[in-house]
Amino acid sequence: MSGATTTTTVLCAVRGAREADVVTTLGAPGLQVTRRCADVVELLAAAAAGAGRVAVVSDDLPGLDRGVVADLHAHGVRVVALAADGTWEEGRLRAHGVDAVVDLDLPGDALRDAVRAVVPSTDPEARPSAPGQAPEHGGGPEEPARQGIVVAVWGPTGAPGRTTLATNLAAELTGTTPEPRARRARRRRRTPGPGAASPAEQVLLVDADTYGGTVAQRLGLLDESPGLAAAARGAAQGTLDAARLDALAPAVLPGLRVLTGLTRAARWPELPGSSLDAVWETARSVADWTVVDTGFAIERDEMLTYDTRAPQRNDATLSALAAADVVVVVGSGDPVGLQRLVRALDELAESGTAVGAARAVVVNRVRASVVGAGPERAVRDAMARYAGVEDLHLVPEDAALDQSLREGRTLAEAAPSSPARRAVAHLAAHVRAVAPSGRGAVPGPVLETAH
């Protein structure tokens, strides 16, 4: 209505003597402090009860991390944090994803304007941002442009070959033909030597399978502390940056680094979705391509959706799919595997996850012994008829895969001319073609084979 005045309700979670000043400052027309919260638990309870639309928090609030900010956002509550300009506290708060950071040394109008500005612009309460106030959500000063592409490799249960495909796809996306390596035991955290081929692009391979991640074993790496868990902890604490992420990912080939996964499935709570969201964004600034090997399950625990602080078993997979620019869906080339693949494609569509991502469907281990004569045509016909998939990528059954697994090497290293390697190389070219950045295929070995 014209001339109507709407009040923006505020939750205040500020520690120490500053709280009284903040409450007084926010006692202005159009603003109302509805709850003064002593800690994060009380703040989240007030947000869940709908007691406020904006939360004002201090930089020293115990327990404040990226997960708390994500929970507040899930309840429709914007977050304004208080920290001195140019300090490490300001950088940490921005890394947590707060909507604005305000220096209390500024006049009181700065805080009031920031609170008003973070309200969504489609809301009648929203006002234009004052110059220099209320930075965009999650943004930081002078952040580097993130141009990297995230590729999620996903597929149904039944070991269709997600890890094998993700590992070899990542190697192909570097745009190089790796030189053979001698002893695998010497490759732990190996840095490419001066004689190695120069990578066309940088690729980060991430093991985000919380049910049974095996990327480290697949590449012959020693079991160490999981790099992805360490990156997630850093993201939650606001300390993860490009340099830290790069240090957590050892180089295994020219242009290819690996962020290893959990050593035990029971450690899945160490990978909350809110932290991984920040990991993927940081990865974009580290690598041209981030290939994520995911788990199979994408359902949410409906019983836990009422408790926003409870971890979700499949958060890692759901986070990777939500961030993906390209989703590679993998199924196995046998009657059971094809049925699972058809159902998985429906499940992925119904989940609403990765709706804006390009898609590539791959059928792995295609062989006549289980499908019959003309297995390639039979698989294509089945997928076109039951799933409506016309552009299908096939990876044939190939003894070279066993060889590469035994040696802990990629196909490009162990059997560069094998049929399976050629098929993965063509898949990599397709991924480049459909990637949203318009990235073209990097000049590399010519592979004359159809898929």
N, C-alpha and C positions, 0 to 999 in steps of 0.2 A: 504494500500500500504506500502511496505517496506520503512522505513525511513521517512514516513509522520509524520508531527507534527500537533497534534490536540489541540486546545485551550479549556480549561475548563472555561466556563463563570460563573461569581460569582456575586451574589446580596449581597450588604453590607448594613446591618441594625444595625449599631453600634452607640451608643450614646456617646456624649461627646468628649473629646480630644483624646480618643483612636481611633476614626474613621480614622484620618489621618495616624496613625501608621499602622493600619490594611490594609488600601488601599495601602500604600507603600510596606508593606510586601508581599502583593499579586500581586505586579507588577513584577512577575518573569516569565521566559519562560514557556509557556504552561498554564498560568493563566491570566485571564483578568476580571477586575471588570467592569461590564457593566452597573450597576445601583447603585447609592447610595440612599438608601431609608430612609426617615425621620421617618416613622412609619409603623405599621403593615398593614394598608390599602394600602399604596404604595407598600409594599413588596409583598402582595398578588396579587395586580394588575400586578406587574412586572412578577411574577411567572406565572400568567394566560396568559400573553402575550408571554411567552416563552423566556424572556429576560435573563434567567440564569439557570444554572443546579445545582448550589450549593448556598445556602443562609448562610451567616455568620452573626450571631445575637449576641447581647450582653445580659447578664443576666438581665439587667434593662430595656429592651425594653417594654414599656407599651402595655398591651393587649396580650402579648405572652403567650399562653397556649397550652394545648394539642390539642384543636380544630384547632388552627392556624398551628401547626406542621403537623397535619393530612391533612389539605388543601394543604400545600406545597408539601407533599408527593404525594397527588392526582394529582398534576401538574408535577410530575416527578422531583421535586427539593429536593435535600438532604439538611440536616440542620446541620451546625457546630456551636456550641454555645461557648461563651467565659465566663469562670468562674474560680475562683481560686480553686485549688485542695483541696478536703476535706471540703468544705464549704457547707452550706445548699442550697446555690444557685445552686451548682453543682448537688446535689441530686434532687432538684426541676426540673432542666432542663432535667435530665435523665428520670424523671417520665413523663415529657411531651412527651418523645419519640424521642428526637433528635438523630441524627446519631453519633455524636461525641461531646465531650466537651474538650476544649483546654484551658490551663492556659496561659494567655498572658505573665506571668513572664518567661516562657520558651523561648528559642531562636526562632527566626522567622521561622526556618525550621519546627518546630513542627506544626505551623498553616498551612504552605504550604503542608506539607505531609498529614495532616488530610484532607484538602480539596481534594487533589488528591485521597486519599484512599477511601473516601465515595462514589465516582462515582462507579456505578455498575460494577462488575468485567467482565461482558460480553461486556462492552463498550471498544472501542479501547483506550479511555483516561485512563482507570483504571490502577493503579499501585499497586503493593503489599503494604500492610500496613506496616509501620515502626513498629518495636517492641514497644509495649506500646501505640501506637497511634490508633485513630479511633476505639473505641469499637464497637461491633455489635449493630445494630439498636435496640434502646429501652433497651439495657442491662445496668446493673449497676454493680458496684463492689460487688462481693461476694453475689449476689442475691440468695435467697434460691431456691432450686429446687421446681418446681411447678408440683405436681403429681396429683392434684385433677381432677376429671372428671366433665364436664359440661353437663347437660341433659336439653334440651329445650323441653317443652311440648307445642305443637302447634296444631291448628286445624282450620277448617273453621268457618265462621260465623254461628250463630244459637244456641249459648249456648250448645255445645256438651258435656260440662263437663270438660273443661281444668283445671279450678281451683280445682275442686274436685279431679281430678286424680293427679294433681301436688302435692297437699297437702298430700294426702294419700301415694303417691309414695315416697315422701320425708321421711315420717314417717317410711315406710318399709325399706328404705335404711339405716337407723340407725342400723338395725340388732337387735333391742330390742322390747320387748312387754311392752309398757308403763303401769304403774300402773294407776288405775282409779283416776281421780281428783275430788275433792269435788266441791267447788264453783268456777265458772268460773271468777267471779269478782275478785278473789284473785290471778289470774294467770298473771296479768300484769307484764311483765319482771321477771317472776318467775325463780329462779335458782333451778335446781333439788336438792332435799334434800339428806341427807346422805343415806336414805333408798332406793333411786331410783336405778333402774337397770343401770349397767355401759354400756354406748353405745359402740357398736362394732366399729362404725365409726362416724365421724362428718359430718353432713349434713347442708347445708345452703339453705333455701327456699327463692326465690326471686320473688317478684311480679313485673313483667315488662309489665303488660297489661296496655297500656296507654289509652285504650278505656273504661275500666270499671273494674279495678283491685279490687278484693274482698278477697284477701287472709287474710287480718287482720280480716275482719268480719267473714270469714269462720272458723277462729280459735278462735273467741271470744276475740280478742285483741281490746283495745280501740283505737279510732282514734287519731293518734299523727302525728307529722311531719314525712313525708315519709322518711324512711331510705334510699331507693334507690336514691332519689333525693339528699340527703346529701352526699351519697357516690359519685355520679356523679360530684357534685360540688368539692369535694375534689380531684377527679381524674383530673378534668380540671385545678385545681390550683397546682397540683403536690404534694398534702399533704396526699393523701390516701395511707395508708399502712395496713398491716395485723391487727395491733392493733386497728387502727381507724375503720376498717371495722367490726371487731369483736364487738367493742363497740356500733356500730349502729344497730346490729342485736340481739334483745333480745332472750333469750332461752325460748322455750315454752314446750319442752320435753327433756328428757335426750338425748343429741347428736343432737338435732334439734334446729337451730336458724332461725329466720325469718327476712328478709330485706323487710319491708313493702313498698307498692306501693303508687302511687299518690292518693290523696284524691279527686281530681277533674280531669276530663279528659282534661280540658282546660290547665292544667299545663304540657302537653306533651313536650313543648320545653325545659323543665328542664332536659330531658334525651337524650342528643345528643349521637349519635353512637360513636363518637371518645372518649368520656368520659367513656361510658359503656364498650368499649373494654378493658380499663384499669381496670374497676371494675371486669370483669370476670377473668382477669389474677390474680388480687389480691385475688379473691375468691378461686382460685385454691390452694393458699398457706394457706388459712384459713380452708378449709373444704375438706374432701375426696370426697364429692359429692356436687355439686351446681345444684339444680333443679330450673329452671326458668319457671315461668308461663308467657306465652307471649300473645300478642294480635293476632287477626285473620288475619289482613291485611299485605301483604308483597309486595304490589306494590310500586314503587317509583313514586314520583311526577315528571313527565317528564319536566314540566314547570320550576321546581326548580333546575334541574340538571345543568342548565346553570349558576346558582348562587351558588357557592360552599359554601358560608357562610350561605345560607338559611337553616334552620332546616328542616328535613324531618319528616313527621308525623309518619312514621313507622320505624324510626331509631332503636328504642328499640328492636322491634321484629327481625329486620334484623340483628342487632348486636348479639343478643342472638343465632340466628340460625347459623350465621357465626362462632361463637366461640364453638358451641356445638360439643361434641364428640358423643353424642347419641341424636337423635330427636325422640320424641314420638308424633306420629300424631293421634289425637283423633277425632272420628266422632260419630254421634248419630245413634242408631240402629232402624231407621225408614226409610221409602222410601225417604223422603226428605233429611234426614241426610246422608244416604248412597250416594245419588247422589252428595251432596256437598262434601263428603269425596273423592269420585272418582275424581272430578274436582280439589279438593285441592291438591291431590297427583300429578296430572299433573302440576298444577301451581307451586308447590314446585320444581319439577324437572326442569321446564322451567326457573325458576328464577335464577338457578345456585347457589342458597344459600345452604349451608350445604352439598355440594357435597361429601365431604369426611367423613361425619358422618354416623355412624350406624343408622338404622331406625327400629322403632317398630310401628306397626299400631294397634290401639285399637278402637274397636267399643263399645260404652258405651250404657247403658240402653237397652240391648237386651231383648225383651219381645214378647210373643206370641200374645198379644192383638193388636199389630199393624202390625206384620210381618206374623202371622199365625202359624199353627202348626209346630213344629220343628224349632223354630226361629234361633237356633245356626247354624244348617246346612244351612238354607236358607241364612243367612247373609254370611257365609263362601263361599257358592257357588256364591253369587252375587259379592263379592269382588274379588274372583278368576277369574271370567268371565270378569268383566268390568275394573278391576284395576290390574290384574295379581298378587294379593297379596295372597300368599299361607300360610304364617306364620302369622296368625291373632290372636289377643288377644281379648277376649270377656269379658265384664263386665256386668253381668245381672242386670236387674231392681231389686232393693232391698230396702225394707222399712227401712233398717238399715241406708241408706244414709240420709233419712229424719230425722231420730233420731240423727245422728251425726251432721247434720246441725243445728238442733234445739238446741242441747247442746253445739255447738261450739267445738266439739272434732273430732279427727280422728276416722276412722273406727276401728283401732287397739285398741283404748281406749273404744269406745262406744259399738262396737259389734265385738269382735275379731274372732268369729266363723262364721260370716255372709258370704254368698256366694260372695258378692262384695269384702269384705276384702280379701278373699282367692284369688280371681282373681287378685287383685292389688299386692298381695304378689308374685304370680307367675310372674307377669309382672316385678316386682323388680328383681327377680332371672334372668329373661331374660336380663334385662338391665345390670346386673352385668356380664353376660356371654359375651355380645357383646361389652362391654366397651373396648377401645383400650389398657388399661393398663394391661389386663389379670387378672383383679381383680376377684377373685372367690366369690361364694356366702358365706356370713357370716353365721355361724351356728345360727339357730333360730328355731322358732316353725315349726314343721312339718305340712304341709298343704296338705292333700291327696285329691286333686281335680284336674280335668283336666280343661284346658281352651281352 
